[in-house]
């Protein structure tokens, strides 16, 4: 069945699968470490409350049959162990059907987590990991050559990620069209990285070149993925290079890394290594892959309609299984950065002399002299939601007051999400939150003060509260 297989992509397939398993591992570890404070029985948005409101059909998950924090931990750590095994090559050392089952278990476990994750799992890269993970079930292993149809479905996924992001920019903020968005983006993005300060201070002509290159990479290059070789390989390498540029400029969880991984589906690896000899694929596998291809083609109607619409939506799933989604990011760019600073005090009576101590988060800007850390592909979910909450209090509805309550209680699971607890012995009596305007320091300010940020108080976000308020 020469029409069905593409042995020249064997090495690309192997690297793609192993790297995808590593990203699954990151996702499961992120869930295992953070879920108790965010989603547990005493979490900020408890899963049991969500399950009582939402039926299985709307959010399919194993946890609809039973939920406990121990079961969630078992699923998360079990998924981490299985993904580590797959990354180490276990799925290539077993028969094809067993390999497919291993990938299917990873997908079901992560789907079960995402579908009860609520606000904490409302990011496009969650759906992207699930969609890529679903296609990986049918990508085969060392017992058969890579199927052409699945490779093209993965390219279709890369196309939607890149082209969708390009269209949402051109239809959105005018600064994308006049090439000025990067005057602000490196400073106002959700979680700056170690090099973001330096990117921000590049000359403005270079920012305009960056923006123009971004439009080419997202609006033109994706079409080359479907052209004959070696053009498709060149297009995939251009996607990879531009995504690595984004990796250097900020922390976007595994969005960029996963886009790099699935772009490998267009790389012809015969240029670096000759393929091994493969037997013909079993008939049941051919039939199954063809059926999945038709299934994805049907589901593609809604993303295509969205891409063609003047009211294009970003990062939307059109079905509860998160299959064949629409993607996009930064349709609008903030010109000003606001950050919520959370503080506490031991003082029972508040006044001008009250000593307020600041809680420090792991990733989001806080202390002005703290150097931004690299966290991607790991996802700091609370830090990201704090960025959204600073944009509008509506994003904090339902969980921020519970978060403050947990700080007043000295809840250990919640405090483990933070970098620094200024009250290590006993919890504070009062906690408050204030909104600050943050901007990068200039080169001169950086040299004089050593600070990366300058901040100015804007207003009170939450007045001082104590337990019982």
Secondary structure as GFF3:
##gff-version 3
##sequence-region A 1 469
A	DSSP	three_ten_helix	7	9	.	.	.	ID=ss1
A	DSSP	alpha_helix	10	38	.	.	.	ID=ss2
A	DSSP	alpha_helix	47	53	.	.	.	ID=ss3
A	DSSP	three_ten_helix	62	64	.	.	.	ID=ss4
A	DSSP	alpha_helix	69	87	.	.	.	ID=ss5
A	DSSP	three_ten_helix	90	92	.	.	.	ID=ss6
A	DSSP	alpha_helix	96	114	.	.	.	ID=ss7
A	DSSP	three_ten_helix	118	121	.	.	.	ID=ss8
A	DSSP	alpha_helix	124	136	.	.	.	ID=ss9
A	DSSP	alpha_helix	148	171	.	.	.	ID=ss10
A	DSSP	alpha_helix	174	177	.	.	.	ID=ss11
A	DSSP	three_ten_helix	181	183	.	.	.	ID=ss12
A	DSSP	alpha_helix	185	188	.	.	.	ID=ss13
A	DSSP	alpha_helix	196	200	.	.	.	ID=ss14
A	DSSP	alpha_helix	204	219	.	.	.	ID=ss15
A	DSSP	alpha_helix	221	224	.	.	.	ID=ss16
A	DSSP	alpha_helix	231	249	.	.	.	ID=ss17
A	DSSP	alpha_helix	255	263	.	.	.	ID=ss18
A	DSSP	three_ten_helix	264	266	.	.	.	ID=ss19
A	DSSP	three_ten_helix	269	271	.	.	.	ID=ss20
A	DSSP	alpha_helix	283	308	.	.	.	ID=ss21
A	DSSP	beta_strand	337	345	.	.	.	ID=ss22
A	DSSP	beta_strand	357	358	.	.	.	ID=ss23
A	DSSP	beta_strand	360	361	.	.	.	ID=ss24
A	DSSP	alpha_helix	381	391	.	.	.	ID=ss25
A	DSSP	three_ten_helix	393	396	.	.	.	ID=ss26
A	DSSP	alpha_helix	400	409	.	.	.	ID=ss27
A	DSSP	alpha_helix	412	415	.	.	.	ID=ss28
A	DSSP	beta_strand	418	420	.	.	.	ID=ss29
A	DSSP	beta_strand	430	440	.	.	.	ID=ss30
A	DSSP	alpha_helix	443	449	.	.	.	ID=ss31
A	DSSP	beta_strand	453	465	.	.	.	ID=ss32
###
